[in-house]
C-alpha cells in the first residue's frame, strides 16, 4: 500500500497541536493575516532548515517543484519570496520560542540517562557567537565594524539536548547572562569553563543546594584547609580543601572549596578543577569536566548543519525566528531518536530526512533504510512502498 504522506508532513504532525495554536493566539501572531498563517510560515521555515535552503529564492524554487506535496502540506499556493520575508518580519518570534520549550518538555521525558553513576542532573553551560554583517544588521552592533549575536545555552547531558537557550547581542558576557537568567535547580551539577568565573554566582549555586565544576584560574589565591585521599592510577595528582585568600573573592565566597589537580596523559595537559562537591571521586569530577565538550560539539553541529549563520531577513525578529525554528528542528530530531531508540547519530538522521523530505515514505521505514536501499528507493521515482 503506497504511503500518502511525505516525511515533512510527518514531522509537522509531531509539532502541531493546541500548544502551537495557543502560542499563536497569545502572541496574536495571525491577527489581520489572510493568506499566510504562522503555521504555514513554520512549514516553510522547517522545510528550509531540514533541506539546507539558505535563501528566499532557493526556498521558493525548491517548493515550486513539488506542487502536489505543497497541497498536502496545507500550502494552497506557491510561496513567494516577499510573502515569506514579510511573515518573518511580522510574526513574533516568541511563537517559535514557545514551540521550542513545548517540544523540549516532550524530549526531556524520553531522554536517556547521562553516562555517570550518580543521579544528579548534569548540565553544561556555554555560549557561541554568531557573526553578522553590521551594515545589514545595524541593530546587532558588537564592535566598531562588526555585528554579532550570542547564543547562550544550557545543555542537559540526558540526551545532550539544549534545555535552556537565551539569545543576546554580542556584548553580553556569559557570567552576566548566567547570573541574570539561568535557573538553578537544587542538587544539579553545573559544568562550565573559566569564562564563567564569578564567585558571587558560585555562592548562589551553593546557597541554592546545587553544585558546580569548573577550572581554576592560574592566579587563584588560596590556603589549604585539608586534603582528601588520592587513588593512584586515576590521573589525580592532588585533592585539596581550600579557602580563598584574596579579600574580594573571600567576601564573595567565604566557604570551603575543593581544588583537584589532574594530569591528562592522553593530551599531556595539567588541569586544576574547582568545585563545591566534596562527595564525588576526584576522577569523576575530571570526567564531568571532560564531558563538557558535548556542548562545544553541539554548537559546532548546529553551525555546520543548520541555517543559523546566513539569514532570510535582516530584522531582529526575522533572525530570532530563524534561530528558534532551527532549535525546534534539532529537538525534533532528538525526539524522533529518543522515541524510536534510533541507534545512529542525529547527524545521520538529519541526512536521511534531508534526502527524503518531500518523498512519500513512512518515517518509521526511513529509519530502517540502509544507504544502498535509500539509493534504490530514490531511483524508483520516490514512490516505493516498503514492507518489513
N, C-alpha and C positions, 0 to 999 in steps of 0.2 A: 504494500500500500504506500503510495508516494506521500512524502511529507508536504504539507501545505503551508508551512510557516518557516520563515527564514531564521537564521541564527540571531540576527539583530532583533527580530521580533521576540524571540525567546528571552533575550537579555532584558528587553524592555518590560516583559511580563514579570520579571523578578523585581522591577522597580516600582511599577505603578500600583497605586493603592490610595487609601484615604490619607496617608501621611503626606504624599506629594500634593494631593488636592488641598489639604489643609494648609500646607506651606504656601501654595499659590494664593489661596483665599486670604490668609493672614497678611501677606505682603501686597495684596491687591494687584498681583502681577498681571492678571488678564483684564484689568479694567480698561475699557474702551478698545479692547483688541477684538477684531472681527475675523481676520483671516490666518493669523499665525500665533497660536497659543504658546504658553510656556512649555506645555508638554511636547508640542511639535518642535520647539526650539531645542529641548532636551534630546529628542530623537536625532536631530541633525548634528548636534554637538557630540553626542555619544558616537554617532557614525564617524565623525571626523577623528575622534580620539582613537577608536578601535581600528580604523583603516589607515591612520597615519596621514590624513589630509591636513596640510598646513596653510591653506589659503582659501579665501572665499570662492575663487574661480575653480580650484580643484574640487571643492565640495560640490559646487553646482554641477560641474561636468560629471563627477562620479555618480551623483544621484540621478542625473538626467538619462543615464544609460540603462536604468532599471525602472521603467515606468510601472510595470506590474507590481514590483516589490514595494514601490512608493505607496501605491493604493492600499496594499495590505498593512502597511505601517501606519496609515492614517494621514499620509501627506497627499491630499487630493489634487495638488497641482505642483509643478516643478518649483523648487525653492530658488528664488532669485537672490543674487548676492546682496542687493540692497535690503531685501526683506530680513535676511539673517543679521546683517550689520545693524539694522535699526533695532531688532529684538535684543541683540547683545548689549546695545547701549541703553535700552529702555527697561527691560525686565530685571528687577532687583536680584543681585547675585545671592542675596540671603535665601532665596528659594532653593538654590542648589547646595548652599552650605547646610541648610536644614536637611535636605535629602541625604547628604553625606553622613550626618550624625544618626539619622534613622537607619541607614544601611549599616553603619558601624555597630549599632546595637544588635542587629541580627548576626553580623560577622562574629562579634565577641562571644555570642552564645555558642558558636560552633568551633571556635578556635582551639587548636591543640595546646597542651601544656608546653611551657618552656622546658629547656633541656636540663634543668637543675633539680636536685632532690628537694630543696626547700620549697615551701608552699607560698612564700611571699610573692606578691605581684612584682614583676620586674619590668621596668621601663627605662629607655634611654632618651635623653634629650639632646637635641642639636638643632642647628639652623643652616640653611643654604641660601646663597644669594642668586637671584635671577636678574641678570643684567638687561637693561633696557636702553634704547636709544633716546637720549634726553630731548632731542628735537621733536621726536614723535610722541614721547610720553613726558611732557614737561611737569606733570603733577607728581612724578616719581623721582624728583631730583635727589641725588645721592651725594655727588661731589660736583665741583665746578662744571665739569664737562661730561659727567656720567649720570645715568639714571639707574635705579635698581629697586627691586623688592626683596624682602627676606621671607622665606618660608620657615617658620619655627614649628618644630614637630616633636611630639612625644610618641615614641614607638613602643608598643606593647610587645614583649617578647613571646607572648602566647600568640603564635601565628605570624609574628613580625608584621603587624598592621598598625598604621598610624591611628592613635585613638584620641589625639588632640592636635589640632592644627590652627595656627594663627598666621595671618599674612600681614606684614607691616611694610613700611618703607625701609629702604636700606640703611637708614641712620639709627634704627633701634638696636641697642645692644642686647645680646642674648640674656644677660642677667637681668636687665630691666624688664624684659618681657616675661621671663620666668617668675620673677617676684610679683609682677602685677596680675598675671592671668592664669598661670599654670596651677591647676588644683593639686593639693597634696592629700593623698589618701593614706590613712593610718596603716602601718605595717607593710607599706610598699617599699621597694628599693629603687632609688633613682640613681641612674648612672649617667655621668656627663664628663666632658673634658675640662681642661683648665680654663677655657674661655668663660666658664660659669663660676669662677672663683668669687665668692661673696659670702663672708662669714655671717652676715645678718640673715641671709637666706638659709644657710646651713642650720643656724639656730632655730629658725622657723620650722624646718623639716624635722629637727629633733623634738621640738616642743609639740608638734602635732603627731608624734608617735610613729614617724617614718624613718627611713634610713637613706643614706647617700653613699656612693662610691665614686671617687674622682682621683685625679692625680695631684700630688702636692707640688706647689711651685718650688723652684730651686732655692729661693731666698726666704723660705718659711723659717721663722724664728720660733723655737720651741724648747721645752725642757722635758726630759724623760721622766715619767712618773711611775713606770712599771714595764714589765715585759711579759709576753706570752711565749710558751714553749714553741720551738721551731722544729718541724719534722724535716729530716734530711731527704734529699732526692726530689723535692717538690719545687725547687727554684726559689724558695723563700729564704732570703738572707737574714732578715730580722723582722720582728713583730713587736712593736713598742707602743705603750700607752704614753701619750704626751699631753702637755698643756701648752697653750700658746703664750709667748713671751712678749711679743710686740704689744705695746699699750693699747693701740687702736683695735687690733684684731682680738685681743683678750677681752675688751669691752663688748665686742660684737658676739664673741663665743667664749664663754668662761669655763665650759665643761671640758671633760677629757675627750680626746680623740685617739684614734688608732692609726699608726703610721707603719706601713708594711713596705719593706724593700724587697723587690722581686727581680730576679735575673731571668730574662727571656733568652735562653741559649739558642733557640732557632734563629732569632734575628740579632743576637749579640747586643741586647739592649738592657739597660737597668731602669726599672720603673720604681717610683715611690707612690704608693696608693694611700689616700686619706679617706677614712670612713668613721662613722659613729656606730658601726655594727661590731660588737665585741663577741658575738656568738658564733658566726660562721668561721670556718677554717680560713687561714690566710691564703691558701691556694685557691679556695673558692672565690675569695674577693678578687684575686687576679683573673680568674676565669670570667667573672662578672664583667670586669672592665674590658676584657678581650672581646666579649660578646657585643660590646658597644659598636663594633664595626658593622653590625647589621643596619644601623640607622644610616651610616655612610653608604652602604650598599643600596639602601632604599632610595636615597637621594640620587645616586648615580643611575639607578634603574629608571626612575621616572623622568630624568632629564634625557636619557638616551632613547626611551621608548614612548613617552607621552609628549603631547604638544603643549609644553609649558615654557618654551623659550622663544617661539615665534607666535605672534598673536593675530587674531582675526579682527581686532578693533583696537583703537588707541585710547578709548576712555577707560577710566579706572574700573568702572562697572563691567566693561567687556573683558578686561584682563582677569579680574577676580572671578567672573563667571567661568571663563575657560579653565582656570586653575581648579576651581571647585568641581567642575564636571570631570576633569582628569582624575582628581582624588576619588570621585564616585566610581569611575571606571576601574581604578585599582582595587577598590573594595569589592566591586562586583566580581572581578577575577578571583579575589581571595575567597569570597562567599561560595563561588562555584567549586573552587578547590577544596574547601572545608566540607561542603555539603556532600560532594561526590567522593571524597577521600582520594582525589586525583593525585597520583604519585609523582608526576613530572613537575617541573618548575612552573612558576607563574609566567616566566618568560616564554616557555614553550606553549603554554595555554594561550597566551596573548597572540603568538604567531599563528596558532591554529584558527583562532577566531578571526584574526585579520585576513587570512586567506579564504575564509568561507563565510564572511559576514552577511552577504546577501544571497547565500545559497539556501535552498530548501532542504534542510538536513536537520535531523534531531540533534540537539546539543549533547544528549547522553551518548548517542552513537559517535559523535565527533570526538569525544574524549577517548574513545577506544580505537581511533584510527591510527595506523602506522603511517609514516611519511609516504611509503610506497602506495598504500591503499588510498591515501588522500590524493595522490597524483592521479591514480586511475579514476577516482571519483570526478575530479575536475576535468579529465579528458572526455567524460561522457556527458558533457553539457550541463553539469551540476544538477542532474535530475535523478541520480541513482538512489534507490532505497536499500538500506542495509538491514539484514536480519541477523541477530546474534542469539 
